[in-house]
Amino acid sequence: MILSAGDRGKRFMTPHATAMLHQPKIPSTGERQATELQIKWKEVKAQKQAMINILTTTTGNPAEKIEKVRSSWCGDFE
């Protein structure tokens, strides 16, 4: 997210650097109520959508491309 905020054409990384986007984390479920999990899931989905919206705005790439790149770095369970 921070790297995408730079001016276009002025975003640089060193040759051996890696930029990764991670999935939002859900605390261990344990003995949680179903309604609690539903609320948390909605929050995680909102965070993910906010991240995609910010990256779409700052990079100029479509949401589908951002999601594809994010999915290639982050597995479904990361």
C-alpha positions in Angstrom: 0.0 0.0 0.0 2.7 2.5 0.9 4.7 1.7 -2.2 1.7 2.5 -4.4 1.3 6.0 -3.0 4.4 7.4 -4.7 4.2 9.5 -7.9 3.9 7.5 -11.1 7.4 6.9 -12.6 9.0 7.5 -9.2 8.2 4.2 -7.5 11.4 2.2 -7.1 12.6 -0.8 -5.2 16.0 -2.3 -4.9 16.7 -5.3 -7.2 16.5 -7.8 -4.3 13.5 -6.3 -2.6 10.1 -8.0 -2.5 6.7 -6.3 -2.1 3.9 -8.5 -0.9 0.2 -8.0 -0.1 -1.2 -10.2 2.6 -4.8 -11.2 3.3 -6.5 -9.6 6.3 -6.2 -11.9 9.3 -9.0 -13.5 11.2 -8.2 -14.3 14.9 -8.5 -18.0 15.7 -12.1 -19.1 15.7 -12.0 -21.3 18.8 -15.4 -21.2 20.5 -16.8 -18.1 18.8 -20.5 -17.6 18.0 -21.6 -17.8 14.4 -22.8 -14.2 14.4 -19.4 -13.1 15.6 -17.8 -14.9 12.7 -20.2 -13.4 10.3 -19.4 -9.9 11.6 -15.7 -10.5 11.4 -16.0 -11.9 7.9 -17.8 -8.8 6.7 -15.0 -6.7 8.2 -12.4 -8.7 6.4 -14.2 -8.4 3.1 -14.5 -4.7 3.6 -10.8 -4.4 4.4 -9.9 -6.4 1.3 -12.2 -4.3 -0.9 -10.7 -1.0 0.6 -7.2 -2.3 -0.2 -8.2 -3.1 -3.8 -9.9 0.3 -4.2 -6.8 2.2 -2.9 -4.5 0.2 -5.1 -6.8 0.7 -8.1 -6.7 4.5 -7.5 -3.0 4.8 -6.8 -1.7 2.5 -9.5 -4.2 3.0 -12.3 -4.6 -0.7 -12.8 -8.0 -2.4 -12.9 -9.3 -4.3 -9.9 -9.1 -7.6 -11.7 -5.4 -7.2 -12.4 -4.7 -6.2 -8.7 -6.7 -9.2 -7.5 -4.9 -11.5 -9.9 -1.4 -10.3 -8.7 -2.5 -10.4 -5.0 -3.8 -13.9 -5.5 -0.6 -15.1 -7.0 1.3 -13.9 -3.9 -1.3 -14.8 -1.3 -2.8 -18.2 -1.1 -6.5 -18.4 -0.1 -5.5 -19.1 3.5 -2.7 -16.6 4.0 
